[in-house]
């Protein structure tokens, strides 16, 4: 098997991307940490742990050997955000294209994933793939559109769009890597807040209001860090926000719903195989916003819930009792 594209990370999203890339018969190499999962993918053509609904294409081959990924022209990095540095560094990548598909901010450093990747693979050409995507729908071949933000501009876009685009998977070009990253990271935190609204039974009006005001927080934060407004209002920002704030198919929404129903964050997170990235992103996002003087009250409320500082209903009441003001997303 000679693959041109490798997918690093065999969780639900990584497996779905591998399945999509193999949908036209092309070879795809998929890295997983768990030897038993690699054996299952290669022998049974299933991933019962993370994506049980999919029957995987015969041209997907799984491996536990990171060195197998080093020389592939295109790598899609789909490890949890907090492990990107160690996994990408372990590959020893010296060139080629690295497409970042994890959505988050590194705890402890406040680095976006592109900053992490530049340090771990300084010779690679970076891009960010982000947008409104549920893994099971992508794996099933349902129509999906995403932002593909290329640090290398049009030349890199031509390479990557040819490698990644499929009839039901449509990337749109952007050169705003920062904006694509911020949209994906912030929406995870806001999805937790929307899940809380659902868990408390506060209704559709409250959810719509929270999405709107949450998007205002995303805009304030993104623009302060150099993102473009059109990126934040596109697929990787508003589009992804709307999707993940409206369904229990979102891990972050499901976490918030459980919190709204009275569960403790530690109990919910400890019981899941998959990662709710927003739980790790929220504290560092709130810290960056505070240091920069960016108002993000919904993000602060999510942090309070995750830390168990107050019951969900009290946190929501605090948001509702904030001073009345004009509707201006940028203030």
N, C-alpha and C positions, 0 to 999 in steps of 0.2 A: 504493500500500500504506500503510495506517494501522495501525501496530502499537501495542499498549498495553504490551508487554513487550519489553525489549531485553536481549540477552546480550552482555557485553563479554568477549571472549576465545574464540577458535575452536579451542582445543586439543580433546583428546578429551572432557573433561568439559563444556566450554562447548557444544560441538557436540551432545553427547548431551542436554543440558538444552534447547537450542533445538529439537531433534527431538521431545522429550517435550512441550514446550509447544505445538508445532504439530500434535500428534497429533489434535486435534479440529478442525482447520481454521482455527485462529486465526493471525493474522499475527504473525511474530516477526522482529525485526531483530537480526542477528548481526554484531558487529564483529570484524574480524581485522586484524592488522598487515600481513600479506603480501598484496600486490595480486594475485599469481597465485593464491593460495588463494581470495580473494574471487571472482575470475573463475571458478574451478572450481566453487565452491559454487553460484553463480548460473546457470551454463550447464550443467554436468554433473550437478548435484545430488549431488555426492560431496565428501568430504574425505579424499583418499587419503593425506595426510601424517599425520593424527592419528587418524582414525576410519574406516578403509577399509571396515569391515563394514557401514556404514549407507548406505542410499539415502535421501537427505534429502527432507523434505516440500516440496511446491511453494510453501507459504506462508512459507518461510524466505527472507529476503533478506539478503545479506551486504553489508557496506560497510567501507571503510577510513577513513571520515571520522568521527572521534570526535564532532564537532559534531552529527551525526545522532542521537546518543544522548541529548543534553542534555535534551530536553523530554519524553521518554517517562515515563509515570507510574511505571513499575517498571523498575529496572535490576538485573540479576543480574551481579555482578562476579566473573568467573571467570579473571582474569589470574593468573599466578604471584604468590605472596604478596610477593615482593621487588619487584614492579613495580606493586603496587596504588596506592601514593602518586602516582607519576608519571602513570599512566593515568587514575585517577579525577580527579586534579587537572586533567588536560588536558581533561576533558569539560566542566568549568565547571558542575558540578551545583549548583543553587541550592535545590532542594526535592525533593519526591517521595520514593519509597521506594527505598532501595539495599539489596539483599540480597547479603551477602558469602558467596561460595561457595568461596573459596580457604582452604586450611588451612595455617597457618604462623605464625611469629613473625618480625617484621622484624629482619634482621641489622643490627647496629650500634646500634639504638635499644632493642631488646627490647620493642617495641610489639606488642600483639595487633592483628589486622586492624581491629577496631572502633575502636581508638584512632587507627590510621592514617586510617581513613575519616572520622572526626570532624574531623580536621585538614584533610583534602583536600576535604571537602564538608560544611561545618559546618551547612548548612541542611537536610540530608537526614534522613529517618527511617530508622534502621538496623535491619537484621535479619540473622541468621545462619542459613544453611541447611547442615546437616551431618548425616551419618549413613552407614550402610554402603551404599556405592554404587560399583559398577563401571560405568564409562561405557558399555561396549558392551551391558550388560544393560538399562540405562535407555533407550538408543537403540532397543533391540529391543522395548521395551514390556513387559518382564518386571516382575512386581510388586516395588515398592520402597517402603520407609517411611523417613522422615527426620524429624529435629527441625527445626522452624522457630522459632527464638528471636527474639522481637520486642521491641525496646527500647521500642516504643510501646504494649505491652500488647495487650489484647483488641481495641481499635479497629483497630490496625495488622494484627493477625492476621486480622480479618474481611476486610480489603482484600486481603491477600497470599494467604490461603488460596484465595480466589475466583480469583485470577489464576494461581496455581501448581498447585493440586491437579488431578489427572487420575485417571481410573479406576484406573490401575495405578501412580500416584505419589501416595503418601499422606503428607502432612505432619502431624506432631503438634505441638501448641502448647507453647511454653515462654516464660518471660520471663527466662530465665537466659542472656543473651548470652555472658557470660564463660565459663560452664561449657561451652556448645556449642563455643566457640572452642578452649578448652584441650583438650577431648577430641579434636578433629580434629588439632590440632597435635602433641600428645604421641604419639598413636597412630602417626603417620608415622615417628617415631623408633623406636618399639618394633617396628614392622613390619620395619625394617632388621635389628634384632637377631634377630627370628624367621627372617628369610631367612638370616642367618649360621648359625643352628642347622641349617637345612635344607641349606645348602651344605656344612657339615661332616659331614652324615650322622649327627647325634646323636639322631635318632628323635623320635617323637610325644610320648613322656613329657616330654622336655626342652622341646619346643615348648609343651606345655600348662603346664608349670611357669613358663616364661618369660612367657607371656601373663598368668598369675595374678599373678606378682610385678611384672610391668610395670604391670598395672592398679593394684596397690598404689602404685606410684610416681606414676601419673596422679592417683590420689585424694589423695595427700599434696600434690602440687603444686597441684592444682585447689582444694582446700579452703583452702590457705594464701593463694590469690589471690582468694578470695571466691566460688568456684563452689559450686553446690548438689550434695549427694551424689547426689540422684536424677537429676540431669542426667548426671553422670559414669557412672552405672550404666545409663543409657538408650541410645538409638539413637546419639547423637552421641559417646558415650564407649565403653562396653564393646561395644556393637553394632558400631561401626566398627572397634574394635580386633580383635575376633574375625575379621571378614571380611578385613582387610588383612594379618593375620598368618598367613594360611592358603593363599595362592594367588599364583602368579606373575603373575596379572592385576594385582596391586598393583605399581606402579613401585618403591615403597620395599622391598617384600619381594624383588623381583627384584634390586635393588641389593645388598641384604644377602646374598642367595644367591651372587651373583658374588664378593663379598668373602670369604665362607666358602670358596669354591672357589679362592681365591688371587689374584683380580684386584685391581688397584689402583683405588681410588675415582675418581681423576682420569680413568683410562682408561674406566671404565664410564660415568661421567657425561658425558664428552665425546663418547661414541658414540651418545647417545640424543637423539631429537627432543623427547621429553617431559621434564618436570621431576620429579625425585624430591624433593619438598619437604622430606622428613625430613633430607636432607643439609645443607640450609641452616638448618633449625630446630635441629638437635642442639647445635651449639656455643653458640648464644644461650640455649637452654633450660638447658643445663648451667651456664652462667654465672649465670643468674637463680637457679637452685636453690642454687648454691653461696653466692651473696650472701645468700640468705634462710635458709640453714642447713637446706635440704630435702634429705634423702637420696635420690639417684637413681642408684644404681650402674650400672643397665643403660644409662641414658642416657650416663653417663660412659664406659662401655665402647664404645658406638657412636661417640662422639667420638674415642676413641683409635684405633679402626679406620679412621675416615674420614681421620684425620691420618697414618695409617701408622705410628703409634707402636709397634705390635707386631703380629705375625701373629695371625690370628683365633683359632687354637687356644690361643695363650697368653692372649689376652684372656678367652676363655671359662674357661680354667683359673683365672684370677684371680677371676672371679665365683664359681666353685665352691669356692674356698678361703677365702671370707669366713667370719668367725666364726659358729658356730652360734648360733641365737637363737630366741625365740618368734615365732610367726606373728602379727604385728600389722601390718595395712596402713598404719596411721596413725603409725607410729614409724620 
